[in-house]
Amino acid sequence: MTASPHIRFPAEWEPQSGVQLTWPHADTDWREILGEVIPCFVALAREIARRERLLIVCPDVDDVRRQLGDGANLANVRFCAAETDDTWARDHAPLSVFEDGKPCVYDFTFNGWGMKFAASRDNQITRRLVERHAFQPQVAYRNMLHRVLEGGSLESDGQGTLLTTEACLLSPNRNDHFGKDELDAEYRQLFGASRILWVRNGYLAGDDTDSHIDTLARFCSADTLAYVACDDPADEHYGALQAMEAELRAFRTAGGAPYRLIPLPMADAAYEADGHRLPATYANFLIVNGAVLMPTYGSAKDALAAERLQRAFPGREIVGLDCAPLIRQHGSLHCVTMQYPEGVLN
């Protein structure tokens, strides 16, 4: 199976019509710390709505309106009332492609990262959005529910190269009846890709996603990769992240040149009350129109991460947002968002 020349999977830095958030509430895993996580979502929502449309999926629209308060540009906010299991829009929202230049959304199955968590309501959100006309009339809907795929597991340079990890895409309870070669061929066809760069190494302790690429390494342009670097031999991640860095150095652009690599600092170790490490990462940033929204963790390393990302995105504002509450449920800023390219959101 070869790549389809008529399909293109856009890069995140391309112009966007908006971003989706799926809002936390008392029936999600956030119930014990709602008072901490809602201000995080409000701050994120306000930054997005300053720059582009924001689509909020939630069971109680009036409650979320109150939480947003007067500081949000509500003229840029759209709501879709729907029952939800959780808040990880990156993985239950659709993926957007262009077919012959026209926008299309792919609705893959989300099964709670390999059936680890309940996901039946989240898995229906995309169909709710279609039914309620959240997308523009020209947007085609493609039912891909025969495949399990999460948005956090794929990075695109918009020019035919995908970046992913073997640990996630080849993990049990997703598509384990397919081998790497079969999945490689299918995803190249579905996303119009000429090649997939498979990362074999790298992980974050406490990560439930089986090493989503958006926690480890990200395209910043067609020739630039930002990645989590670990220089401390005493850190448990040292060996795996050093091996990942070597892989990234060996990768070549479609034109045959080495990638420009931007090392992001390994975030300070953070722990749950029971002593388990949390997956804090600076790689989990979101590119929006004119800016990059970057997770911060109340650490001296926040400033260094911002400086490194500014090198990767010299024409964009780098905006830090406190995501310490998000990592307590084992995700961060990119994980709770999904961007839509121009021409998709209504």
Buried (B, 14 or more C-beta within 10 A) or exposed (E): EEBBEEBBBBBBBBEBBBBBBBBBBEEBBBEEBBEBBBEBBBBBBBBBBBBBBBBBBBBBBEBBBEBBEEEBBBEBBBBBBBBBBBBBBBBBBBBBBBBEEEBBBBBBBBBBBBEEBEBEBBBBBBBBBBEBEBBBEEBEBBEBBEBBBBBBBBBBBBBBBBBBBBBBBBBEEBBEEBEEEEBBBBBBBBBBBEBBBBBEBBBBBBBBBBBBBBBBBBBBBBBBBBBBBBEEEEEBBBEBBBEBBEBBEEBEBEEEEEBBBBBBBBBEBBEEEEEEBBBBBBBBBBBBBBBBBBBBBEBEBBEBBBEBBBEBBEEBEBBBBBBBBBBBBBBBBBBBBBBBBBBBBB
